[in-house]
């Protein structure tokens, strides 16, 4: 083996060892504390499925560690889509997200990512007007998509992730 090959192999081995040690430290730092007593607070990696979804086949949220992944919310109130168009639906969607956050011990300031789905991208500015009044800076990162249809004839659906 040439000196250059030997030197490259040694440097690569050191880099891999350092990377493995760093990964081990990161995993250890994020491990659940040994004193945790409840299965809903003990698991840092195992998903905890929250809310039965009622008649629909999904959970309202899933918590993994301190991260809460929420199902999308449309402008439903008392089992019906609110009237008033995109602004009213956006407001109700965000109110529904807030309800889920509060139910599981989070708040709007814990939001880190949101995804908006709009059936008409011409509603994007109206959506943003309401979004800005309901959430505060620094805003969560966000994606927005134009979609053909949404459940129950909704004009907007918003899905978010929160973390503590």
N, C-alpha and C positions, 0 to 999 in steps of 0.2 A: 504494500500500500504506500502510495507516495506521501510525502510530508504534507502537501496541500490537502489531499483527501483525508488524511488522519486529522488535520486541523479542522477541516469543515465538519467531519463526523463528531469531533469533540465539542465544537461550538453548537452544533445542532442538538446533541445530547443534553448539554447544559440548558439550552433554550426550552427543550421539551420538559426537562425536570422542573425548571422554574415555572413553566406554564401549569404543569400538573399540581405543583405545590400551591400556586395562586388559586387554582380552581378549588382545591381542597379547602383552603382558607375561606374562600367565598361561600362555599356550601356550608361549612361549619358556622360561619357568621350568620347565615340565614336559617339555621336549624331551629326547630321549636325548642323553647326552654323546657328543661326537665321538670320544672315545677307545675306546668300546665295541667289542669285537671279535667277540663271539658273537651270533648271531641270536637266541638265547634271552634274552640280557641287553640287546641293543641296542634292541629295539623298545619304545617307551613306549605306542604306540597299536595296533599290529598284534597281534591275538590269537595266542598260542602255545598250540596244542592239545597237552595232556599226557595220556599214558596212552591206550592203544588201545581200552579198553572191552571187550576180549576179543570174545566172540561178540555183544555188544550194540552197537547203533549210536549210541554216545556216547563222549565223552572223560571220563576221571575228573576232569579239571580243565582249565580254560582260564585262562592268565595274560595279563592286559593291563596292561602297565607293572608296577607292584608289587602289583596286585590279583589275587588268586586266586579264581576262581569254581569251586566244587566241585559235582559232581553229587550228588544226594541219596544218602544211605546208609541202608540198612536193617540189621537185626541179623543179617547173614550172617557166619558164621565157617566157614572150610573148605568153602564151597559150600553150606552149609545154614543155615536160620534157627535161631538159638539157642533153646533151650527155657527156660521160666521166666517167660513172660509179659512184660508191658510194661516192668518194671524191667530185666530181663535184655536185652531187645531194645534199650531205650534206651541202656544201658551199652555194648552192642556197636556200636550205630550211632555213638556218640560215639568209641569206640575206633577205628572205621573212619575217621572224619573225622580223628582225630589221625594215623593212619597216612598218609593222603593229605597232610596238612599237612607232616609230617616228610619224606616222600618228595620234596617240592618245596621244602624249605628254609624252611618256616614252622612256627609253633608255636601252641598254643591261645590264647596271649595276643595273637596277630595277628588273631583272629576279630573281625569288625566287625558281621556280620549273620548270623542263623540263621533258618531257617524250619522249623517242626515240623508234620508232618502226622500226625494220629492217627485211627485208625478208630473209636475210641470216646472221646468227650470226657470220659467219666467217669474215664478214665485220666490226665487232665491233672495232677492232684496227684501221682500216682505218678511220672509223667514228670518233673515239676519237682523232685521229691526227688533223683532221679538226676542230672538236669541240673546242679543246684546243687553236687553233690559232684564232678562232672567238670570244671566250668568255675569260674573264679574271678572275683571282682569286679575291675574293673567288667565286668559281663556285656555281651556283644554285644547290639545291638538284636535283637528277635525278633518273629516272627509265629507264630501257631499256628492251624491249620485242622483242622476235622473233615472227614474224607473218607470216602467209601463203601468203597473198597478200595485196597489197595496191592499192589505186586508181591510175588509169592511168598507171599501170605497174611500179610504183615507187619502188625504193629499200629502201628508208628511208622516214619516216615522223616524224616531230618533233612538239610537242605541248608544249606550255609554259604558265606560270602564272607570271605576274609581279606585284609588289606592290611598292608604294611610301612611 
